[in-house]
Amino acid sequence: MSTDPYLPAVGSDVLALDAVRLELDVRLAANRIAGTAVLHGRLLAQSARVELDLHRLSVTKVRAQAAGRPLPRVKASQPRRRPHRVVVELGESLPAGTELELTLDYRGTPKPRRSPWGTVGWEELTDGVLVAGQPHGASTWMPCVDSPDNRMSADITVTCDAGYLPVSNGTGTPVKQSGSRTTWRWVLDEPVPPYLLTLQIGRYRLIELPGRSDGPPITLAVTPQTQQRALTALGAQHRMAEVFQAAYGPYPFDAYTAVVADDDLEIPLECAGLSLFGTNHLTGQWEDERLIAHELSHQWFGNAVTLGHWADLWLHEGFACYSEWLWSEASGRESVQAHARRAWQGLAEQPQDVALTDPGPKDMFDDRVYKRGALTVLALRRLLGDAVFGRMVRGWVAEHRFGTVDTAMFRAHVHSWAPAAGVTAAAVDALFDAWTVEAALPAFPG
């Protein structure tokens, strides 16, 4: 199982997956799915069994190959006391490093997964479906190793009711249209954790967002009712992408899709190469525009460069919150300094009992992690100076693109750039200790 204390009984210490090919049939009215998942990976340790995450869906058949050789005695079971797990007995003990292919047929009524942060995963909309995978909701619709340090590419084919469009990650193409069913295939070549894979089903149409210049192609998945509002509210995304590319380096994926569900949603959601918004996020007001910028920036921080343990969530959310401030300044609104000063004052008025490197599972999505993380980014910018800071951040993304990171790695990376800024190693360590290890709020980064 996972060694992440924030999410016990999730993931695997025995199996790493690097690719999934999924064929899924969705019956919307009944909220029923039937799927076949082909999982490619390797054993991390010698074992005669592996465990997968699959939440309250029934496996009806399993097949396996080891290094291309069929395993004749493979079988699957689902412990009654652990309805989110599948145990696959391989029939023989295999050494570490063995290439493994698992094929599972499964079906059932997908349900959200309860967590300390609310329900996650598969969720029925008024007219359609969304999947919000963070942090361990991928298991509500596919078998996987649902851990952020397990990265895999995805080839997902979905059949659903005609009149609806299934939207997933990567590049989508229509496969088949019959009188009552429609099939689309989505391919994501870049490896990402399972929680960043998603499925959005609605009465969507795909519309190219006009105004592209140097950034990625941006597609909107919208209903006819929300199309015009979405074009207006999301119209600045090309300019946002330009700003973030200048700050962080090239956009990591081939394209970007913004899905607007025909419902109000509590919060937006970022997935690999895709973000999801509700109709309530189309106001055009700053409070919603900052969220649009926030989710887009996650394509660099979170989706391309991903934490290995959830205790390091500030590496995602701190940069995303800082990106809101960056966009505000670039678009002629308030400066980074003004946003930062307000955030610091807000933190100073709250309990100072959260350390960025280990906020605890209860507080890992706390707004204090987001704001303090952004202030840490700004403090590094002040320490290194704008020019070296910019090169440092772009180097961080380039060196760890589609890789797994932690705070210690980021600290070491900043150390490597300190001499270029005339900054001592002791100054770097003092900053990281004060902002990420200690709970007390440091002075405003001047």
Backbone hydrogen bonds, N-H to C=O, Kabsch-Sander energy under -0.5 kcal/mol:
donor,donor_aa,acceptor,acceptor_aa,energy
2,S,10,V,-1.0
7,L,4,D,-1.2
10,V,7,L,-0.8
16,A,42,R,-2.4
18,D,40,H,-3.0
19,A,40,H,-1.4
20,V,153,S,-1.6
21,R,38,V,-2.4
22,L,20,V,-0.5
22,L,155,D,-2.7
23,E,36,T,-2.3
24,L,22,L,-0.5
24,L,157,T,-2.9
25,D,34,A,-2.8
26,V,159,T,-3.1
27,R,32,R,-3.1
28,L,26,V,-0.7
31,N,27,R,-1.1
32,R,27,R,-1.9
33,I,108,G,-2.6
34,A,25,D,-1.9
35,G,106,Y,-3.0
36,T,23,E,-2.3
37,A,104,L,-2.6
38,V,21,R,-2.9
39,L,37,A,-0.6
39,L,102,L,-3.4
40,H,19,A,-2.6
41,G,100,L,-2.4
42,R,16,A,-2.4
43,L,98,T,-1.8
44,L,14,V,-3.9
45,A,14,V,-0.8
47,S,94,L,-2.1
50,V,88,V,-2.2
52,L,86,V,-2.6
53,D,144,C,-3.5
54,L,52,L,-0.5
54,L,84,H,-2.1
55,H,139,S,-3.2
56,R,54,L,-0.8
56,R,83,P,-3.0
58,S,107,R,-2.5
60,T,58,S,-0.5
60,T,105,D,-2.5
61,K,105,D,-1.3
63,R,103,T,-2.3
65,Q,101,E,-2.2
66,A,69,R,-2.9
67,A,65,Q,-0.5
67,A,99,E,-3.2
69,R,66,A,-2.0
71,L,64,A,-2.6
74,V,71,L,-1.0
75,K,89,E,-2.0
77,S,87,V,-2.3
82,R,79,P,-1.2
85,R,82,R,-2.0
86,V,52,L,-2.3
87,V,77,S,-3.1
88,V,50,V,-3.2
88,V,86,V,-0.6
89,E,75,K,-2.9
89,E,87,V,-0.6
90,L,48,A,-2.8
90,L,88,V,-0.6
91,G,48,A,-0.6
94,L,47,S,-2.8
97,G,43,L,-3.1
98,T,95,P,-1.6
100,L,41,G,-2.9
101,E,65,Q,-2.6
102,L,39,L,-2.6
103,T,63,R,-2.8
104,L,37,A,-2.5
105,D,61,K,-2.6
106,Y,35,G,-2.7
107,R,58,S,-2.0
108,G,33,I,-2.0
113,R,120,V,-3.4
115,S,118,G,-0.5
118,G,115,S,-1.7
120,V,113,R,-2.4
121,G,132,A,-3.3
123,E,130,L,-2.6
125,L,128,G,-2.7
128,G,125,L,-0.7
129,V,201,I,-2.2
130,L,123,E,-2.5
132,A,121,G,-2.0
133,G,131,V,-0.7
137,G,133,G,-4.0
138,A,133,G,-0.5
140,T,137,G,-1.7
141,W,138,A,-1.7
142,M,138,A,-1.4
144,C,53,D,-1.6
146,D,144,C,-0.7
147,S,145,V,-2.5
150,N,147,S,-1.7
151,R,149,D,-0.7
152,M,192,V,-2.5
153,S,18,D,-2.1
154,A,188,L,-2.3
155,D,20,V,-2.2
156,I,186,W,-3.1
157,T,22,L,-3.2
157,T,155,D,-0.5
158,V,184,W,-2.8
159,T,24,L,-2.7
160,C,182,T,-2.5
162,A,180,S,-2.0
164,Y,161,D,-1.5
165,L,202,G,-3.2
167,V,165,L,-0.6
167,V,200,Q,-3.5
171,T,187,V,-2.4
173,T,185,R,-2.3
175,V,183,T,-3.1
176,K,183,T,-1.4
178,S,181,R,-3.1
182,T,160,C,-2.7
183,T,176,K,-2.9
184,W,158,V,-2.4
185,R,173,T,-2.7
186,W,156,I,-3.3
187,V,171,T,-2.1
188,L,154,A,-3.2
189,D,187,V,-0.5
192,V,152,M,-2.2
196,L,193,P,-1.8
197,L,194,P,-2.0
200,Q,167,V,-2.8
201,I,129,V,-2.6
202,G,165,L,-1.3
204,Y,202,G,-1.9
205,R,222,V,-2.4
207,I,205,R,-0.5
207,I,220,L,-2.6
209,L,218,I,-3.0
219,T,256,Y,-2.6
220,L,207,I,-3.5
221,A,258,A,-2.4
222,V,205,R,-2.2
222,V,220,L,-0.7
226,T,223,T,-1.0
227,Q,223,T,-1.0
230,A,226,T,-2.7
231,L,227,Q,-2.5
232,T,228,Q,-1.7
233,A,229,R,-2.9
234,L,230,A,-2.8
235,G,232,T,-0.8
237,Q,234,L,-1.7
238,H,235,G,-0.6
240,M,236,A,-2.5
241,A,237,Q,-2.7
242,E,238,H,-1.8
243,V,239,R,-2.2
244,F,240,M,-2.6
245,Q,241,A,-2.5
246,A,242,E,-2.1
247,A,243,V,-1.5
248,Y,244,F,-3.2
249,G,245,Q,-2.0
256,Y,217,P,-2.3
257,T,273,G,-1.7
258,A,219,T,-2.8
259,V,257,T,-0.6
259,V,275,S,-3.1
260,V,221,A,-2.7
261,A,259,V,-0.6
261,A,277,F,-2.6
263,D,261,A,-1.2
269,L,276,L,-2.0
271,C,274,L,-3.6
272,A,196,L,-2.2
274,L,271,C,-1.7
275,S,257,T,-2.3
276,L,269,L,-3.1
277,F,259,V,-2.9
279,T,261,A,-0.5
279,T,263,D,-2.4
281,H,278,G,-2.0
282,L,279,T,-1.4
288,D,285,Q,-0.9
289,E,285,Q,-2.6
290,R,286,W,-3.0
291,L,287,E,-0.5
292,I,288,D,-1.8
293,A,289,E,-2.2
294,H,290,R,-2.6
295,E,291,L,-2.6
296,L,292,I,-1.7
297,S,293,A,-2.3
298,H,294,H,-1.0
299,Q,296,L,-1.7
300,W,297,S,-1.6
301,F,297,S,-1.9
302,G,300,W,-0.9
302,G,305,V,-2.0
303,N,298,H,-2.1
304,A,299,Q,-0.6
305,V,300,W,-1.7
306,T,304,A,-0.6
306,T,403,G,-2.2
308,G,405,V,-1.5
312,D,309,H,-1.9
313,L,310,W,-1.5
315,L,312,D,-2.1
316,H,313,L,-1.7
317,E,313,L,-2.4
318,G,314,W,-2.4
319,F,314,W,-0.6
320,A,316,H,-1.9
321,C,317,E,-2.6
322,Y,318,G,-2.3
323,S,319,F,-2.0
324,E,320,A,-1.3
325,W,321,C,-1.4
326,L,322,Y,-2.3
327,W,323,S,-2.7
328,S,324,E,-2.3
329,E,325,W,-2.2
330,A,326,L,-2.4
331,S,327,W,-2.2
332,G,329,E,-1.4
333,R,328,S,-3.0
339,H,335,S,-2.1
340,A,336,V,-2.7
341,R,337,Q,-2.6
342,R,338,A,-2.0
343,A,339,H,-2.4
344,W,340,A,-2.8
345,Q,341,R,-2.3
346,G,342,R,-2.1
347,L,343,A,-2.3
348,A,344,W,-2.3
349,E,345,Q,-0.9
349,E,346,G,-0.5
350,Q,347,L,-1.5
353,D,351,P,-0.9
357,T,436,T,-2.5
358,D,355,A,-1.3
363,D,360,G,-0.8
364,M,360,G,-0.7
364,M,361,P,-0.6
366,D,363,D,-1.9
369,V,366,D,-1.3
370,Y,366,D,-1.2
371,K,367,D,-2.8
372,R,368,R,-2.4
373,G,369,V,-1.9
374,A,370,Y,-2.1
375,L,371,K,-2.3
376,T,372,R,-2.0
377,V,373,G,-1.9
378,L,374,A,-2.3
379,A,375,L,-2.7
380,L,376,T,-2.1
381,R,377,V,-1.9
382,R,378,L,-2.5
383,L,379,A,-2.2
384,L,380,L,-2.7
385,G,381,R,-2.1
389,F,385,G,-2.6
390,G,386,D,-2.5
391,R,387,A,-1.9
392,M,388,V,-2.8
393,V,389,F,-2.6
394,R,390,G,-2.2
395,G,391,R,-2.3
396,W,392,M,-2.1
397,V,393,V,-2.2
398,A,394,R,-2.3
399,E,395,G,-2.8
400,H,396,W,-1.4
401,R,398,A,-0.7
402,F,304,A,-2.2
403,G,304,A,-0.9
403,G,400,H,-2.0
405,V,306,T,-2.4
410,F,406,D,-1.9
411,R,407,T,-2.8
412,A,408,A,-2.2
413,H,409,M,-2.2
414,V,410,F,-2.5
415,H,411,R,-2.4
416,S,412,A,-1.7
417,W,413,H,-0.8
417,W,414,V,-1.1
418,A,414,V,-1.1
418,A,415,H,-0.7
420,A,417,W,-0.5
421,A,417,W,-0.8
421,A,418,A,-1.3
422,G,419,P,-1.3
423,V,418,A,-2.4
428,V,424,T,-1.6
429,D,425,A,-2.5
430,A,426,A,-2.3
431,L,427,A,-2.0
432,F,428,V,-2.5
433,D,429,D,-2.8
434,A,430,A,-2.3
435,W,431,L,-2.6
436,T,432,F,-2.6
437,V,432,F,-1.0
437,V,433,D,-1.0
438,E,433,D,-2.6
446,G,444,F,-0.7
